[in-house]
């Protein structure tokens, strides 16, 4: 097992633990924490690991209502939505819908 795959396993474990603690246990991120975690997660868009990318989409979808400036990731999500890789398409669409809902609600 190479170092890159170990990092993917580590990121998956951390993201799963965050998901479990914060959403399933009822804990809440503050706005600053959510924004920092949100933009840290967006760096993982470069990964080709399917499970890790799905966790990234889930995290983006869940944090979009708490974090600030989430509209910035729409170009990455649109690229995944229209790209050749069909494994990412549905998750990208769900994340994009939740981001645009939140951003448009703030405008009105």
C-alpha positions as CSV (number, residue, x, y, z in Angstrom):
1,X,0.0,0.0,0.0
2,X,1.5,3.3,-1.0
3,X,1.5,6.6,0.9
4,X,-1.1,8.2,-1.3
5,X,-3.7,5.4,-0.5
6,X,-2.9,5.7,3.2
7,X,-3.7,9.4,3.1
8,X,-7.0,8.6,1.4
9,X,-7.8,6.1,4.2
10,X,-6.9,8.7,6.8
11,X,-9.0,11.4,5.2
12,X,-12.0,9.0,4.9
13,X,-11.7,8.1,8.6
14,X,-11.5,11.8,9.7
15,X,-14.4,12.8,7.5
16,X,-16.5,9.9,8.7
17,X,-15.8,10.7,12.3
18,X,-16.7,14.3,11.7
19,X,-19.9,13.3,10.0
20,X,-20.8,10.9,12.9
21,X,-20.0,13.4,15.7
22,X,-21.5,16.5,14.2
23,X,-24.6,15.4,12.3
24,X,-25.6,12.1,13.8
25,X,-24.8,13.1,17.4
26,X,-26.4,16.6,17.0
27,X,-23.3,18.7,17.5
28,X,-23.0,21.9,15.5
29,X,-20.1,23.7,13.8
30,X,-19.7,27.4,14.3
31,X,-19.6,29.5,11.2
32,X,-15.9,30.0,11.3
33,X,-15.2,26.3,12.0
34,X,-17.6,25.3,9.2
35,X,-16.0,27.7,6.7
36,X,-12.5,26.5,7.5
37,X,-13.5,22.8,7.3
38,X,-15.5,23.5,4.1
39,X,-12.6,25.0,2.2
40,X,-10.2,22.3,3.6
41,X,-12.6,19.7,2.1
42,X,-12.6,21.4,-1.3
43,X,-8.9,20.6,-1.6
44,X,-9.8,16.9,-1.8
45,X,-11.6,17.5,-5.2
46,X,-8.3,16.5,-6.7
47,X,-8.6,12.9,-5.4
48,X,-9.5,10.1,-7.7
49,X,-10.7,7.9,-4.8
50,X,-14.5,7.4,-5.3
51,X,-15.3,6.9,-1.6
52,X,-13.3,10.0,-0.6
53,X,-14.9,12.1,-3.3
54,X,-18.4,11.0,-2.1
55,X,-17.6,11.9,1.4
56,X,-16.4,15.3,0.2
57,X,-19.7,15.9,-1.6
58,X,-21.6,14.8,1.5
59,X,-19.6,17.2,3.6
60,X,-20.1,20.1,1.2
61,X,-23.8,19.4,1.1
62,X,-24.2,19.3,4.8
63,X,-21.9,22.3,5.5
64,X,-23.4,24.6,2.8
65,X,-26.0,25.9,5.2
66,X,-23.4,26.8,7.9
67,X,-20.3,27.9,6.1
68,X,-19.7,31.2,4.3
69,X,-18.9,31.8,0.6
70,X,-19.8,28.3,-0.5
71,X,-20.8,29.5,-3.9
72,X,-17.1,29.4,-4.8
73,X,-17.1,25.6,-5.4
74,X,-19.9,25.7,-8.0
75,X,-17.4,25.5,-10.9
76,X,-15.8,22.4,-9.5
77,X,-19.2,20.8,-8.9
78,X,-20.4,21.8,-12.4
79,X,-17.2,20.2,-13.9
80,X,-17.9,17.0,-12.1
81,X,-21.6,17.1,-13.0
82,X,-20.8,17.4,-16.8
83,X,-17.6,15.4,-16.9
84,X,-17.0,11.9,-18.2
85,X,-16.9,10.2,-14.8
86,X,-20.4,9.1,-14.1
87,X,-19.6,8.0,-10.5
88,X,-19.4,11.6,-9.3
89,X,-22.3,13.0,-11.2
90,X,-25.3,12.3,-8.8
91,X,-23.4,13.4,-5.7
92,X,-22.2,16.6,-7.5
93,X,-25.7,17.4,-8.5
94,X,-27.0,17.0,-5.0
95,X,-24.2,19.1,-3.5
96,X,-24.7,21.8,-6.2
97,X,-28.5,21.9,-5.5
98,X,-28.0,22.4,-1.8
99,X,-25.4,25.2,-2.4
100,X,-27.5,27.1,-4.8
101,X,-30.6,26.8,-2.5
102,X,-28.7,28.3,0.4
103,X,-27.0,31.0,-1.7
104,X,-30.3,32.1,-3.3
105,X,-32.1,32.1,0.0
106,X,-29.5,34.5,1.4
107,X,-30.0,36.9,-1.5
108,X,-33.8,37.3,-0.9
